């Protein structure tokens, strides 16, 4: 584990020591994660087990769709929250913070949980079928394989987060037997495609995510990801091509009673130089089982253990 260059508040965490089962390594990893999530709400993770070749193949296939003429893509168009194509002008993430802003300069292919539970009402709301563009027939198999790997990683991360709070390892994953999730392939075309950004216009406007953990595979660029911290303001997020970027969302912030903050972020406008900079991100939004009773733990277990340490260290032997 090490601090990322230029942004010491967002560490790079190698998951292999955690997965090794060594108690000291696991404790050290948990402390690093807890500290990072109390500041920026972001981590980089290596040793994650997600196939890098698969991520490359998804980008190549999705690019074939995004570069199609608008009239070919239009039958797949949906509104935000739907399963299909979000075209230019369909989304403005800044509104999630109550800030009026021009539309985000991106296109997305959006998918979500689609394995039915058998409860018709639950399935109609949360587990509808996905739409797969026929023009790129190879995309479905690639994405479904990627989603299996990413869901497995998300559960391992939730186990790590539980221990970082001082809870049992299954504190969160006991509620992910049949979870909801979303997956976006976000295409950020260059300025040569979208033109000059309007004032206050971003590839994605400032916002926080809504779920438990987000697992992001992104590319480096001048018009890339920035993260906000109270002390440092907006900073370029550190980048490691071998790492995935992980942040927590509003659901996790609530579930932890506010101990961890939802990671606020944005994606900068396409740069003037180089005007053809094109980026693509794969974004997995993990949640939990529908109907989960999410109540803030108020960091009760963590605080109890900290007080036990204080009591021993000050010689009283009892909690104050």
BALOBA-1460 file (C-alpha; in Angstrom, 3 decimals):
// residues 320
<rec num="1" residu="x" x="0.000" y="0.000" z="0.000"/>
<rec num="2" residu="x" x="1.193" y="3.460" z="-0.789"/>
<rec num="3" residu="x" x="-0.085" y="6.960" z="-1.150"/>
<rec num="4" residu="x" x="-0.700" y="8.001" z="-4.739"/>
<rec num="5" residu="x" x="1.668" y="10.656" z="-6.002"/>
<rec num="6" residu="x" x="0.259" y="14.145" z="-5.773"/>
<rec num="7" residu="x" x="-2.860" y="13.099" z="-3.870"/>
<rec num="8" residu="x" x="-1.815" y="11.527" z="-0.561"/>
<rec num="9" residu="x" x="-5.394" y="11.384" z="0.680"/>
<rec num="10" residu="x" x="-6.294" y="8.767" z="-1.959"/>
<rec num="11" residu="x" x="-4.135" y="5.686" z="-1.320"/>
<rec num="12" residu="x" x="-3.467" y="2.743" z="-3.574"/>
<rec num="13" residu="x" x="-4.472" y="-0.442" z="-1.757"/>
<rec num="14" residu="x" x="-3.147" y="-3.815" z="-2.890"/>
<rec num="15" residu="x" x="-5.900" y="-6.312" z="-2.079"/>
<rec num="16" residu="x" x="-3.618" y="-9.338" z="-2.141"/>
<rec num="17" residu="x" x="-2.397" y="-8.959" z="1.482"/>
<rec num="18" residu="x" x="-6.020" y="-8.587" z="2.565"/>
<rec num="19" residu="x" x="-7.064" y="-11.705" z="0.674"/>
<rec num="20" residu="x" x="-4.091" y="-13.651" z="2.059"/>
<rec num="21" residu="x" x="-5.810" y="-13.923" z="5.421"/>
<rec num="22" residu="x" x="-2.798" y="-12.703" z="7.420"/>
<rec num="23" residu="x" x="-4.295" y="-10.916" z="10.466"/>
<rec num="24" residu="x" x="-1.668" y="-8.174" z="10.628"/>
<rec num="25" residu="x" x="-1.903" y="-7.426" z="6.894"/>
<rec num="26" residu="x" x="-5.693" y="-7.379" z="7.053"/>
<rec num="27" residu="x" x="-5.681" y="-4.997" z="10.008"/>
<rec num="28" residu="x" x="-3.235" y="-2.680" z="8.277"/>
<rec num="29" residu="x" x="-5.327" y="-2.651" z="5.112"/>
<rec num="30" residu="x" x="-8.505" y="-1.963" z="7.057"/>
<rec num="31" residu="x" x="-6.929" y="1.027" z="8.818"/>
<rec num="32" residu="x" x="-5.771" y="2.504" z="5.498"/>
<rec num="33" residu="x" x="-9.217" y="2.098" z="3.968"/>
<rec num="34" residu="x" x="-10.990" y="3.644" z="6.945"/>
<rec num="35" residu="x" x="-8.721" y="6.697" z="6.882"/>
<rec num="36" residu="x" x="-9.188" y="7.222" z="3.137"/>
<rec num="37" residu="x" x="-12.966" y="6.915" z="3.271"/>
<rec num="38" residu="x" x="-13.192" y="9.486" z="6.053"/>
<rec num="39" residu="x" x="-11.529" y="12.085" z="3.833"/>
<rec num="40" residu="x" x="-12.014" y="11.790" z="0.066"/>
<rec num="41" residu="x" x="-14.238" y="8.712" z="-0.077"/>
<rec num="42" residu="x" x="-11.948" y="7.252" z="-2.769"/>
<rec num="43" residu="x" x="-9.360" y="4.475" z="-3.142"/>
<rec num="44" residu="x" x="-7.308" y="2.932" z="-5.902"/>
<rec num="45" residu="x" x="-7.170" y="-0.858" z="-5.694"/>
<rec num="46" residu="x" x="-4.729" y="-3.290" z="-7.265"/>
<rec num="47" residu="x" x="-4.705" y="-7.067" z="-6.937"/>
<rec num="48" residu="x" x="-8.408" y="-6.925" z="-7.808"/>
<rec num="49" residu="x" x="-8.609" y="-9.905" z="-10.159"/>
<rec num="50" residu="x" x="-10.520" y="-8.158" z="-12.960"/>
<rec num="51" residu="x" x="-9.122" y="-9.143" z="-16.358"/>
<rec num="52" residu="x" x="-7.509" y="-6.112" z="-18.068"/>
<rec num="53" residu="x" x="-7.892" y="-7.711" z="-21.495"/>
<rec num="54" residu="x" x="-11.622" y="-7.943" z="-20.929"/>
<rec num="55" residu="x" x="-11.828" y="-4.236" z="-20.176"/>
<rec num="56" residu="x" x="-9.977" y="-3.457" z="-23.396"/>
<rec num="57" residu="x" x="-12.302" y="-5.681" z="-25.425"/>
<rec num="58" residu="x" x="-15.406" y="-3.994" z="-23.985"/>
<rec num="59" residu="x" x="-14.064" y="-0.597" z="-24.990"/>
<rec num="60" residu="x" x="-13.348" y="-1.740" z="-28.521"/>
<rec num="61" residu="x" x="-16.820" y="-3.216" z="-28.923"/>
<rec num="62" residu="x" x="-18.638" y="-0.269" z="-27.328"/>
<rec num="63" residu="x" x="-16.683" y="2.197" z="-29.458"/>
<rec num="64" residu="x" x="-18.145" y="0.477" z="-32.492"/>
<rec num="65" residu="x" x="-21.610" y="1.374" z="-31.197"/>
<rec num="66" residu="x" x="-20.882" y="4.930" z="-30.127"/>
<rec num="67" residu="x" x="-19.395" y="5.778" z="-33.519"/>
<rec num="68" residu="x" x="-22.550" y="4.725" z="-35.359"/>
<rec num="69" residu="x" x="-24.753" y="7.457" z="-36.878"/>
<rec num="70" residu="x" x="-27.273" y="8.950" z="-34.462"/>
<rec num="71" residu="x" x="-30.214" y="7.574" z="-36.453"/>
<rec num="72" residu="x" x="-28.906" y="4.027" z="-35.937"/>
<rec num="73" residu="x" x="-28.487" y="4.529" z="-32.187"/>
<rec num="74" residu="x" x="-31.785" y="6.344" z="-31.682"/>
<rec num="75" residu="x" x="-33.991" y="3.216" z="-31.350"/>
<rec num="76" residu="x" x="-31.998" y="2.358" z="-28.209"/>
<rec num="77" residu="x" x="-32.490" y="5.803" z="-26.616"/>
<rec num="78" residu="x" x="-33.785" y="5.915" z="-23.031"/>
<rec num="79" residu="x" x="-34.122" y="8.484" z="-20.281"/>
<rec num="80" residu="x" x="-31.827" y="8.526" z="-17.235"/>
<rec num="81" residu="x" x="-32.530" y="5.388" z="-15.216"/>
<rec num="82" residu="x" x="-33.446" y="3.366" z="-18.292"/>
<rec num="83" residu="x" x="-31.572" y="0.496" z="-19.907"/>
<rec num="84" residu="x" x="-30.160" y="1.489" z="-23.262"/>
<rec num="85" residu="x" x="-28.465" y="4.467" z="-24.900"/>
<rec num="86" residu="x" x="-28.189" y="7.846" z="-23.189"/>
<rec num="87" residu="x" x="-27.401" y="10.176" z="-26.055"/>
<rec num="88" residu="x" x="-25.908" y="13.670" z="-26.097"/>
<rec num="89" residu="x" x="-27.799" y="15.999" z="-23.781"/>
<rec num="90" residu="x" x="-29.628" y="13.200" z="-21.939"/>
<rec num="91" residu="x" x="-28.008" y="13.726" z="-18.539"/>
<rec num="92" residu="x" x="-26.769" y="16.573" z="-16.337"/>
<rec num="93" residu="x" x="-25.324" y="15.152" z="-13.126"/>
<rec num="94" residu="x" x="-24.943" y="18.546" z="-11.428"/>
<rec num="95" residu="x" x="-28.705" y="18.602" z="-10.887"/>
<rec num="96" residu="x" x="-28.211" y="15.827" z="-8.319"/>
<rec num="97" residu="x" x="-26.615" y="18.520" z="-6.137"/>
<rec num="98" residu="x" x="-29.318" y="21.031" z="-6.968"/>
<rec num="99" residu="x" x="-27.065" y="22.968" z="-9.349"/>
<rec num="100" residu="x" x="-28.420" y="23.964" z="-12.750"/>
<rec num="101" residu="x" x="-25.866" y="23.247" z="-15.461"/>
<rec num="102" residu="x" x="-25.645" y="22.427" z="-19.168"/>
<rec num="103" residu="x" x="-25.925" y="18.741" z="-20.114"/>
<rec num="104" residu="x" x="-22.964" y="16.447" z="-19.609"/>
<rec num="105" residu="x" x="-20.718" y="16.001" z="-22.643"/>
<rec num="106" residu="x" x="-20.956" y="12.245" z="-22.935"/>
<rec num="107" residu="x" x="-22.909" y="9.301" z="-24.249"/>
<rec num="108" residu="x" x="-23.608" y="6.128" z="-22.279"/>
<rec num="109" residu="x" x="-24.734" y="2.571" z="-22.694"/>
<rec num="110" residu="x" x="-26.595" y="1.805" z="-19.486"/>
<rec num="111" residu="x" x="-27.392" y="-1.614" z="-18.010"/>
<rec num="112" residu="x" x="-28.714" y="-2.803" z="-14.642"/>
<rec num="113" residu="x" x="-29.579" y="-5.875" z="-12.586"/>
<rec num="114" residu="x" x="-31.693" y="-8.230" z="-14.682"/>
<rec num="115" residu="x" x="-31.924" y="-11.584" z="-12.872"/>
<rec num="116" residu="x" x="-35.539" y="-11.856" z="-11.657"/>
<rec num="117" residu="x" x="-36.377" y="-12.759" z="-8.076"/>
<rec num="118" residu="x" x="-39.788" y="-14.246" z="-8.839"/>
<rec num="119" residu="x" x="-41.570" y="-11.404" z="-7.044"/>
<rec num="120" residu="x" x="-43.389" y="-9.637" z="-9.874"/>
<rec num="121" residu="x" x="-43.536" y="-6.247" z="-8.144"/>
<rec num="122" residu="x" x="-39.855" y="-6.299" z="-7.173"/>
<rec num="123" residu="x" x="-38.789" y="-7.533" z="-10.593"/>
<rec num="124" residu="x" x="-40.790" y="-4.861" z="-12.416"/>
<rec num="125" residu="x" x="-39.066" y="-2.128" z="-10.424"/>
<rec num="126" residu="x" x="-35.529" y="-3.454" z="-10.085"/>
<rec num="127" residu="x" x="-34.829" y="-6.441" z="-12.364"/>
<rec num="128" residu="x" x="-36.104" y="-5.615" z="-15.846"/>
<rec num="129" residu="x" x="-34.387" y="-7.058" z="-18.939"/>
<rec num="130" residu="x" x="-31.457" y="-5.200" z="-20.445"/>
<rec num="131" residu="x" x="-31.286" y="-3.972" z="-24.026"/>
<rec num="132" residu="x" x="-28.275" y="-5.153" z="-26.050"/>
<rec num="133" residu="x" x="-27.516" y="-3.353" z="-29.330"/>
<rec num="134" residu="x" x="-27.702" y="-5.774" z="-32.224"/>
<rec num="135" residu="x" x="-25.062" y="-3.786" z="-34.120"/>
<rec num="136" residu="x" x="-22.358" y="-4.963" z="-31.673"/>
<rec num="137" residu="x" x="-23.325" y="-8.597" z="-30.960"/>
<rec num="138" residu="x" x="-20.102" y="-9.372" z="-29.117"/>
<rec num="139" residu="x" x="-20.702" y="-6.760" z="-26.429"/>
<rec num="140" residu="x" x="-23.172" y="-8.736" z="-24.330"/>
<rec num="141" residu="x" x="-20.870" y="-11.669" z="-23.600"/>
<rec num="142" residu="x" x="-17.975" y="-9.376" z="-22.751"/>
<rec num="143" residu="x" x="-20.055" y="-7.231" z="-20.411"/>
<rec num="144" residu="x" x="-21.688" y="-10.173" z="-18.649"/>
<rec num="145" residu="x" x="-18.296" y="-11.749" z="-17.975"/>
<rec num="146" residu="x" x="-16.972" y="-8.403" z="-16.719"/>
<rec num="147" residu="x" x="-20.001" y="-7.970" z="-14.456"/>
<rec num="148" residu="x" x="-19.441" y="-11.357" z="-12.816"/>
<rec num="149" residu="x" x="-15.856" y="-10.411" z="-12.021"/>
<rec num="150" residu="x" x="-16.795" y="-6.938" z="-10.813"/>
<rec num="151" residu="x" x="-19.596" y="-8.143" z="-8.586"/>
<rec num="152" residu="x" x="-17.207" y="-10.608" z="-6.940"/>
<rec num="153" residu="x" x="-14.768" y="-7.747" z="-6.363"/>
<rec num="154" residu="x" x="-17.530" y="-5.523" z="-4.962"/>
<rec num="155" residu="x" x="-18.437" y="-8.166" z="-2.382"/>
<rec num="156" residu="x" x="-14.779" y="-8.550" z="-1.370"/>
<rec num="157" residu="x" x="-14.612" y="-4.787" z="-0.957"/>
<rec num="158" residu="x" x="-17.733" y="-4.789" z="1.209"/>
<rec num="159" residu="x" x="-16.145" y="-7.443" z="3.420"/>
<rec num="160" residu="x" x="-13.075" y="-5.232" z="3.779"/>
<rec num="161" residu="x" x="-15.252" y="-2.230" z="4.571"/>
<rec num="162" residu="x" x="-17.117" y="-4.178" z="7.245"/>
<rec num="163" residu="x" x="-13.888" y="-5.093" z="9.031"/>
<rec num="164" residu="x" x="-12.641" y="-1.511" z="8.684"/>
<rec num="165" residu="x" x="-15.710" y="-0.521" z="10.718"/>
<rec num="166" residu="x" x="-15.013" y="-3.171" z="13.340"/>
<rec num="167" residu="x" x="-17.981" y="-5.261" z="12.235"/>
<rec num="168" residu="x" x="-18.237" y="-8.914" z="11.213"/>
<rec num="169" residu="x" x="-16.987" y="-9.553" z="7.702"/>
<rec num="170" residu="x" x="-20.484" y="-10.269" z="6.391"/>
<rec num="171" residu="x" x="-22.027" y="-7.126" z="7.882"/>
<rec num="172" residu="x" x="-22.781" y="-5.789" z="4.387"/>
<rec num="173" residu="x" x="-22.625" y="-8.914" z="2.216"/>
<rec num="174" residu="x" x="-25.395" y="-10.641" z="4.145"/>
<rec num="175" residu="x" x="-27.521" y="-8.084" z="2.260"/>
<rec num="176" residu="x" x="-26.127" y="-8.755" z="-1.248"/>
<rec num="177" residu="x" x="-27.628" y="-12.150" z="-2.011"/>
<rec num="178" residu="x" x="-29.690" y="-10.702" z="-4.876"/>
<rec num="179" residu="x" x="-28.555" y="-7.105" z="-5.135"/>
<rec num="180" residu="x" x="-29.429" y="-4.263" z="-7.427"/>
<rec num="181" residu="x" x="-26.627" y="-2.728" z="-9.476"/>
<rec num="182" residu="x" x="-26.056" y="-0.494" z="-12.461"/>
<rec num="183" residu="x" x="-23.377" y="-0.482" z="-15.117"/>
<rec num="184" residu="x" x="-22.550" y="2.345" z="-17.501"/>
<rec num="185" residu="x" x="-20.139" y="2.471" z="-20.380"/>
<rec num="186" residu="x" x="-19.460" y="6.201" z="-20.610"/>
<rec num="187" residu="x" x="-18.007" y="7.587" z="-23.832"/>
<rec num="188" residu="x" x="-16.405" y="11.030" z="-23.626"/>
<rec num="189" residu="x" x="-15.775" y="12.234" z="-27.189"/>
<rec num="190" residu="x" x="-13.240" y="14.930" z="-27.928"/>
<rec num="191" residu="x" x="-13.837" y="18.597" z="-28.522"/>
<rec num="192" residu="x" x="-13.515" y="17.943" z="-32.228"/>
<rec num="193" residu="x" x="-16.805" y="16.030" z="-31.924"/>
<rec num="194" residu="x" x="-18.792" y="17.935" z="-29.290"/>
<rec num="195" residu="x" x="-17.495" y="21.444" z="-29.971"/>
<rec num="196" residu="x" x="-16.657" y="24.179" z="-27.448"/>
<rec num="197" residu="x" x="-18.059" y="23.442" z="-23.973"/>
<rec num="198" residu="x" x="-20.533" y="25.940" z="-22.560"/>
<rec num="199" residu="x" x="-19.622" y="27.773" z="-19.322"/>
<rec num="200" residu="x" x="-20.005" y="25.333" z="-16.435"/>
<rec num="201" residu="x" x="-20.277" y="22.317" z="-18.738"/>
<rec num="202" residu="x" x="-18.404" y="19.099" z="-17.923"/>
<rec num="203" residu="x" x="-18.075" y="15.632" z="-19.296"/>
<rec num="204" residu="x" x="-19.832" y="14.754" z="-16.025"/>
<rec num="205" residu="x" x="-20.875" y="17.505" z="-13.624"/>
<rec num="206" residu="x" x="-20.074" y="17.439" z="-9.875"/>
<rec num="207" residu="x" x="-22.052" y="14.815" z="-7.968"/>
<rec num="208" residu="x" x="-21.906" y="11.893" z="-5.578"/>
<rec num="209" residu="x" x="-22.995" y="8.348" z="-6.403"/>
<rec num="210" residu="x" x="-26.078" y="6.814" z="-4.817"/>
<rec num="211" residu="x" x="-25.076" y="3.244" z="-3.908"/>
<rec num="212" residu="x" x="-22.664" y="1.367" z="-1.650"/>
<rec num="213" residu="x" x="-19.449" y="1.125" z="-3.681"/>
<rec num="214" residu="x" x="-18.656" y="2.187" z="-7.234"/>
<rec num="215" residu="x" x="-15.946" y="0.329" z="-9.146"/>
<rec num="216" residu="x" x="-14.537" y="2.444" z="-11.959"/>
<rec num="217" residu="x" x="-12.187" y="1.460" z="-14.765"/>
<rec num="218" residu="x" x="-11.046" y="4.689" z="-16.387"/>
<rec num="219" residu="x" x="-8.454" y="6.095" z="-18.743"/>
<rec num="220" residu="x" x="-5.973" y="8.889" z="-18.145"/>
<rec num="221" residu="x" x="-6.558" y="12.191" z="-19.899"/>
<rec num="222" residu="x" x="-6.452" y="15.943" z="-19.496"/>
<rec num="223" residu="x" x="-10.234" y="15.965" z="-19.378"/>
<rec num="224" residu="x" x="-10.396" y="13.259" z="-16.722"/>
<rec num="225" residu="x" x="-11.611" y="12.562" z="-13.201"/>
<rec num="226" residu="x" x="-11.315" y="15.053" z="-10.352"/>
<rec num="227" residu="x" x="-12.116" y="14.407" z="-6.689"/>
<rec num="228" residu="x" x="-13.183" y="16.966" z="-4.092"/>
<rec num="229" residu="x" x="-11.912" y="17.123" z="-0.508"/>
<rec num="230" residu="x" x="-12.722" y="19.732" z="2.121"/>
<rec num="231" residu="x" x="-9.061" y="20.575" z="2.649"/>
<rec num="232" residu="x" x="-7.733" y="20.320" z="-0.889"/>
<rec num="233" residu="x" x="-10.725" y="21.321" z="-3.012"/>
<rec num="234" residu="x" x="-10.803" y="19.830" z="-6.510"/>
<rec num="235" residu="x" x="-7.791" y="17.661" z="-7.361"/>
<rec num="236" residu="x" x="-6.947" y="15.428" z="-10.296"/>
<rec num="237" residu="x" x="-7.542" y="11.853" z="-9.192"/>
<rec num="238" residu="x" x="-4.399" y="9.723" z="-9.162"/>
<rec num="239" residu="x" x="-4.137" y="7.203" z="-11.975"/>
<rec num="240" residu="x" x="-2.557" y="3.777" z="-12.214"/>
<rec num="241" residu="x" x="-3.316" y="1.695" z="-15.328"/>
<rec num="242" residu="x" x="-3.210" y="-1.489" z="-13.229"/>
<rec num="243" residu="x" x="-5.648" y="-0.142" z="-10.643"/>
<rec num="244" residu="x" x="-9.379" y="0.293" z="-10.417"/>
<rec num="245" residu="x" x="-10.835" y="3.399" z="-8.775"/>
<rec num="246" residu="x" x="-13.290" y="2.759" z="-5.944"/>
<rec num="247" residu="x" x="-15.536" y="5.258" z="-4.207"/>
<rec num="248" residu="x" x="-18.447" y="5.001" z="-1.822"/>
<rec num="249" residu="x" x="-21.886" y="6.423" z="-2.453"/>
<rec num="250" residu="x" x="-24.688" y="7.973" z="-0.475"/>
<rec num="251" residu="x" x="-26.127" y="4.616" z="0.608"/>
<rec num="252" residu="x" x="-22.853" y="3.568" z="2.224"/>
<rec num="253" residu="x" x="-22.397" y="6.991" z="3.808"/>
<rec num="254" residu="x" x="-25.824" y="6.594" z="5.414"/>
<rec num="255" residu="x" x="-25.204" y="2.969" z="6.363"/>
<rec num="256" residu="x" x="-22.069" y="4.004" z="8.276"/>
<rec num="257" residu="x" x="-23.836" y="6.829" z="10.087"/>
<rec num="258" residu="x" x="-21.778" y="9.454" z="8.273"/>
<rec num="259" residu="x" x="-18.405" y="8.104" z="9.367"/>
<rec num="260" residu="x" x="-17.462" y="7.764" z="5.699"/>
<rec num="261" residu="x" x="-18.307" y="10.467" z="3.226"/>
<rec num="262" residu="x" x="-19.731" y="9.905" z="-0.193"/>
<rec num="263" residu="x" x="-16.980" y="10.646" z="-2.717"/>
<rec num="264" residu="x" x="-17.770" y="13.861" z="-4.595"/>
<rec num="265" residu="x" x="-16.318" y="13.951" z="-8.096"/>
<rec num="266" residu="x" x="-16.594" y="15.287" z="-11.628"/>
<rec num="267" residu="x" x="-15.086" y="14.666" z="-15.066"/>
<rec num="268" residu="x" x="-13.486" y="17.706" z="-16.674"/>
<rec num="269" residu="x" x="-14.599" y="19.092" z="-20.044"/>
<rec num="270" residu="x" x="-12.822" y="17.835" z="-23.161"/>
<rec num="271" residu="x" x="-9.563" y="19.780" z="-23.454"/>
<rec num="272" residu="x" x="-8.720" y="22.195" z="-26.229"/>
<rec num="273" residu="x" x="-5.401" y="20.413" z="-26.600"/>
<rec num="274" residu="x" x="-5.541" y="17.717" z="-27.752"/>
<rec num="275" residu="x" x="-8.982" y="18.398" z="-29.261"/>
<rec num="276" residu="x" x="-9.423" y="14.756" z="-30.270"/>
<rec num="277" residu="x" x="-8.951" y="13.353" z="-26.742"/>
<rec num="278" residu="x" x="-11.491" y="10.540" z="-26.385"/>
<rec num="279" residu="x" x="-11.935" y="8.625" z="-23.126"/>
<rec num="280" residu="x" x="-14.153" y="5.734" z="-22.114"/>
<rec num="281" residu="x" x="-15.025" y="4.630" z="-18.576"/>
<rec num="282" residu="x" x="-16.615" y="1.417" z="-17.312"/>
<rec num="283" residu="x" x="-18.621" y="2.240" z="-14.184"/>
<rec num="284" residu="x" x="-20.164" y="-0.408" z="-11.905"/>
<rec num="285" residu="x" x="-22.568" y="0.916" z="-9.270"/>
<rec num="286" residu="x" x="-23.198" y="-1.663" z="-6.528"/>
<rec num="287" residu="x" x="-26.106" y="-1.484" z="-4.124"/>
<rec num="288" residu="x" x="-27.788" y="-4.177" z="-1.981"/>
<rec num="289" residu="x" x="-30.853" y="-6.406" z="-1.845"/>
<rec num="290" residu="x" x="-34.166" y="-4.583" z="-2.337"/>
<rec num="291" residu="x" x="-35.901" y="-4.083" z="0.985"/>
<rec num="292" residu="x" x="-32.680" y="-3.966" z="3.022"/>
<rec num="293" residu="x" x="-33.150" y="-2.034" z="6.260"/>
<rec num="294" residu="x" x="-30.284" y="0.438" z="6.028"/>
<rec num="295" residu="x" x="-29.692" y="2.194" z="9.311"/>
<rec num="296" residu="x" x="-26.628" y="4.211" z="10.201"/>
<rec num="297" residu="x" x="-24.428" y="2.265" z="12.589"/>
<rec num="298" residu="x" x="-23.135" y="5.568" z="14.020"/>
<rec num="299" residu="x" x="-19.720" y="3.915" z="14.044"/>
<rec num="300" residu="x" x="-20.788" y="2.247" z="17.291"/>
<rec num="301" residu="x" x="-18.548" y="-0.800" z="17.073"/>
<rec num="302" residu="x" x="-15.534" y="1.210" z="15.927"/>
<rec num="303" residu="x" x="-15.970" y="3.734" z="18.715"/>
<rec num="304" residu="x" x="-16.447" y="1.013" z="21.320"/>
<rec num="305" residu="x" x="-13.176" y="-0.607" z="20.306"/>
<rec num="306" residu="x" x="-11.376" y="2.740" z="20.262"/>
<rec num="307" residu="x" x="-12.603" y="3.455" z="23.794"/>
<rec num="308" residu="x" x="-11.359" y="0.042" z="24.898"/>
<rec num="309" residu="x" x="-7.910" y="0.974" z="23.572"/>
<rec num="310" residu="x" x="-7.998" y="4.340" z="25.354"/>
<rec num="311" residu="x" x="-9.000" y="2.688" z="28.606"/>
<rec num="312" residu="x" x="-6.067" y="0.282" z="28.435"/>
<rec num="313" residu="x" x="-3.586" y="2.934" z="27.406"/>
<rec num="314" residu="x" x="-4.534" y="5.368" z="30.177"/>
<rec num="315" residu="x" x="-4.414" y="2.610" z="32.805"/>
<rec num="316" residu="x" x="-8.027" y="2.811" z="33.930"/>
<rec num="317" residu="x" x="-9.072" y="-0.504" z="32.466"/>
<rec num="318" residu="x" x="-12.637" y="0.738" z="31.984"/>
<rec num="319" residu="x" x="-14.353" y="2.784" z="29.334"/>
<rec num="320" residu="x" x="-14.826" y="6.476" z="30.173"/>
